[in-house]
Amino acid sequence: MATIQVKWLAAGAAVVALALLLGARHRHQPPPPVTTEAEAAATAAPAPDAGAPADDAGPPAPAGPPRFAEVLDVSTFQKGNIHTHTNLSDGDHPPPDVYLWYRDRGYNFLAITDHNQVTDPARYRLLERAKRFVMIPGEEVTMRGAGKQVHVNALCTTHTIGAKTFDTQQEALRWAVREVAAQGGVALVNHPNWDWALTAADLPAARGAQLLEIASGHPYVHTLGDETHLSHEAIWDVALGSGLDFAGVAVDDAHIYGPHASEKSARPGRAWIQVFAPEPTQKAICDALGRGRLYASTGVTLKRIAVTEDRYAVYPLDAAAEVEFVGQGGRVLQHGKAGADGAARYQLVGGEGYVRARVTAADGKHAWTQPSRLAP
């Protein structure tokens, strides 16, 4: 019995010695390397194809009742156009004529965006009307990337950025957005399908731009896409699904103003935005543009937009208009007409990712509101 106890004591001492040795080695090993966010992103699984619509299932629902990250209630709007041309570039009328065309038709603001030059509104200030019509500085930064036309509007800037040529479309977008930001301006990514220049996969390079064209009055920019290209609205949904926060805008991109303008001409009055501002001042308009506080239209008027903690409501002027509530990936969540109180409402159920509204009149004209994201 004593012999067995000695053997067990010896074995126990050996185990303790081994543990002490391993502990010493562990204490002297270097700590594991720290992985930076950039290294983690580089080694992470590849993202889904950015050229395809996001998964209809949407993101997982958050814990607790679903709610919107921000609330909103707006019923005062200022109508304007932020993409138009004069004979200082490729339009057919001088700036005073173009300003007057919009002012005299009830617009509250206009940005002339001639190619690679800023039109200074101060030169035409006498055409403004206090509390009725204001002019916003603008320029269409007209670049080429990989042989394609890549255009970004610089709004609320002070001096010309100008043209440049790049090896890729992404380089062009990145440079232009950076140049606009350097002046404290608002960047608008123009007509992705013009020259079939941009796809949804290119748009992450434009991160930092506040606005994206989703509808254009120009007849040759392929707003609706084709059999092999997404529409501008679908490109917008892909961008939103990937975490980008562009506000969708509608623009004229007008060039032809005289009586000779035909349906096939790039004429004015086809598409516009309504910004959320109490009055048309340059500061108020530029602030609203920079924050994406607006809705886009090709002819539909909204009286009010109200987003509460868990409900999204729009009030179209035309009670017969069809209202579709759209979620991540372009998925139609609900459709119908406004109720007796003039509102069409969507109640959150969770998993939508974001909610926006598309309102369609009987004549095919539309209005689009901005997406409201769900709180995490």
NORURZI-V143962 format. One record per backbone hydrogen bond with DSSP energy under -1.0 kcal/mol. NH is the residue of the N-H (numbers start at 0). CO is the residue of the C=O. If there is no record, write none. Layout:
nh=NH co=CO
nh=NH co=CO
This chain:
nh=4 co=0
nh=5 co=1
nh=6 co=2
nh=7 co=3
nh=8 co=4
nh=9 co=5
nh=10 co=6
nh=11 co=7
nh=12 co=8
nh=13 co=9
nh=14 co=10
nh=15 co=11
nh=16 co=12
nh=17 co=13
nh=18 co=14
nh=19 co=15
nh=20 co=16
nh=21 co=17
nh=22 co=18
nh=23 co=19
nh=24 co=20
nh=25 co=21
nh=26 co=22
nh=27 co=23
nh=39 co=35
nh=40 co=36
nh=41 co=37
nh=42 co=38
nh=51 co=48
nh=57 co=54
nh=67 co=308
nh=68 co=372
nh=71 co=306
nh=73 co=304
nh=77 co=274
nh=79 co=272
nh=80 co=108
nh=84 co=253
nh=86 co=92
nh=88 co=85
nh=90 co=85
nh=91 co=254
nh=97 co=93
nh=98 co=94
nh=99 co=95
nh=100 co=96
nh=101 co=97
nh=102 co=98
nh=103 co=99
nh=104 co=101
nh=105 co=102
nh=106 co=101
nh=107 co=78
nh=108 co=78
nh=109 co=133
nh=110 co=80
nh=112 co=83
nh=115 co=139
nh=116 co=113
nh=118 co=137
nh=122 co=119
nh=123 co=120
nh=124 co=121
nh=126 co=123
nh=127 co=124
nh=128 co=132
nh=131 co=128
nh=132 co=128
nh=133 co=107
nh=135 co=109
nh=138 co=153
nh=139 co=113
nh=140 co=151
nh=142 co=149
nh=143 co=163
nh=144 co=147
nh=145 co=165
nh=147 co=144
nh=149 co=142
nh=151 co=140
nh=152 co=187
nh=153 co=138
nh=154 co=185
nh=155 co=136
nh=165 co=143
nh=171 co=167
nh=172 co=168
nh=173 co=169
nh=174 co=170
nh=175 co=171
nh=176 co=172
nh=177 co=173
nh=178 co=174
nh=179 co=175
nh=180 co=176
nh=181 co=177
nh=182 co=179
nh=183 co=180
nh=184 co=179
nh=185 co=154
nh=187 co=152
nh=188 co=210
nh=189 co=150
nh=193 co=190
nh=195 co=192
nh=196 co=193
nh=197 co=191
nh=201 co=198
nh=204 co=201
nh=205 co=202
nh=206 co=203
nh=208 co=205
nh=209 co=186
nh=210 co=186
nh=211 co=246
nh=212 co=188
nh=213 co=248
nh=214 co=248
nh=216 co=250
nh=220 co=217
nh=224 co=221
nh=225 co=228
nh=231 co=222
nh=234 co=230
nh=235 co=231
nh=236 co=232
nh=237 co=233
nh=238 co=234
nh=239 co=235
nh=240 co=236
nh=241 co=237
nh=242 co=239
nh=243 co=238
nh=246 co=209
nh=248 co=211
nh=250 co=214
nh=252 co=82
nh=254 co=265
nh=255 co=265
nh=260 co=257
nh=264 co=261
nh=266 co=264
nh=271 co=296
nh=272 co=79
nh=273 co=294
nh=274 co=77
nh=275 co=292
nh=276 co=274
nh=280 co=278
nh=284 co=280
nh=285 co=281
nh=286 co=282
nh=287 co=283
nh=288 co=284
nh=289 co=285
nh=290 co=286
nh=291 co=288
nh=292 co=287
nh=293 co=291
nh=294 co=273
nh=295 co=367
nh=296 co=271
nh=297 co=365
nh=299 co=365
nh=302 co=314
nh=304 co=73
nh=305 co=312
nh=306 co=71
nh=307 co=310
nh=311 co=345
nh=312 co=305
nh=313 co=343
nh=314 co=303
nh=316 co=300
nh=320 co=317
nh=321 co=359
nh=322 co=335
nh=323 co=357
nh=324 co=333
nh=325 co=355
nh=326 co=330
nh=327 co=351
nh=329 co=326
nh=332 co=324
nh=333 co=324
nh=335 co=322
nh=338 co=342
nh=341 co=338
nh=343 co=313
nh=345 co=311
nh=347 co=309
nh=353 co=351
nh=354 co=371
nh=355 co=325
nh=357 co=323
nh=358 co=366
nh=359 co=321
nh=360 co=364
nh=363 co=360
nh=366 co=358
nh=367 co=295
nh=368 co=356
nh=371 co=354
nh=373 co=352
nh=374 co=66
